[in-house]
Amino acid sequence: MATAYPIVTLKPGRDVHVRNRHHAIYLNAFDSLNGIETGSIVEVHSHEGDFLCYAQVNTRAYIAGRIIAFEKGDPMAQLKRNIKRSIELRETFFGDGETTAYRLINAEGDGIPGLIVDRYGDILVVQCTTLGMDRLHGWIADTLMEICKPKSIFEKSAGPGRKKEGLEPREGWMRGSGDPSVTVIERGLKYRIDLEGGQKTGLFLDQREMRSLVRSLAPGRTVLDCCSYVGGFSLSALAGGAVAADAVDYDAFALEHAKEHMALNDIPAEQFTTYAEDVFDFLRRRPLPHQYDFIILDPPAFAKRSSDLDQAKGAYTDLNRLGFQALSPGGLLLTCSCSFQVDPQLFQTIVFHAARQANRSVRIIQRHRNAFDHPVNLFHPEVDYLKSLLLWVE
């Protein structure tokens, strides 16, 4: 017998985004959620009574509804079907084994809000970022075991999104167990990933295509990798033929991992130097350790909320100006932003002002290459947060 879900209605005129298949419903769009169990699944109707979707609700959150199915029927069956389709998409691009670390499920990007799943070899890493997905914790693990048949599943549910949902961080093994340190391959390069602690789930997988771009342009260049984390850009550059790479990051522990990655890939130690310090302070040094002709700026998000935007614009401008000033004429600068609040046009304007302040002539020769395992949902563009500009600087 089919499960009957509580029916909730939207206020007049508040169904446009839902009909356009956007996955978020704001609290003030609902007529009422009285009597609805928070974290449960509801059937959403328009004010006129038309069926719209099934959504997981959190009555205490600003985004009170997260849509998991747009078709009439069993929403759990539709959710499982979306999970299978997401995994099949990755098999299209990563079935050759050249890369063993990639994203299997990208939340709204795959039509599954609140769920992120990464593969690291034969281990899956899960992030549940919404109350609704958190309630399906066990079902998600069982479904992934059935479809992917991994050795084990590790959960790393943390970050500000859970706090907004009224959830505490959670980390540990969901299914099976094992060594939390795993070696993976990205286009022939080896990385050692520590699942416990650290940022994200061990490696910034969304920058894979840009790491490959850096590798292809690196021969003969001296590289400065700013906000390097575990040295992905540095490793790519040196593997591609760079003569030297310096990595700067405030996280000394991450830089030790970067050194391990060099050794793991037989990169001579004398080609790679790390600096555990603030990147702004480093770029203001005179003289700098090298004459750099390739600089990568990949800072953390300076704007996590709209209220941070003015401060973020100043920080991005300063960082890019310092990068321009540190770069040799005829050099390359790859500058990135992962702040959703800073859209591509605004980011380009910020970089323009930085170039003007540095009195450098700059040309854009490449824009961001999106990683295939981080698809952008055309109906939910907020997942398109990452942008990059590769610049030729005179």
Secondary structure, 3 states (H helix, E strand, C coil): CCCCCCEEEECCCCCHHHHCCCCEEEHHHECCCCCCCCCCEEEEECCCCCEEEEEEECCCCCEEEEEEECCCCCHHHHHHHHHHHHHHHHHHHHCCCCCCEEEEEEHHHHCCCCEEEEEECCEEEEEECCHHHHHCHHHHHHHHHHHHCCCEEEEEECCHHHHHCCCCCEEEEEECCCCCEEEEEECCEEEEEECCCCCCCCCCHHHHHHHHHHHHHCCCCEEEEECCCCCHHHHHHHHCCCCEEEEECCCHHHHHHHHHHHHHCCCCHHHEEEECCCHHHHHCCCCCCCCEEEEEECCCCCCCCHHHHHHHHHHHHHHHHHHHHHEEEEEEEEEEECCCCCCHHHHHHHHHHHHHHHCCCEEEEEECCCCCCCCCCCCCHHHCCCEEEEEEEC
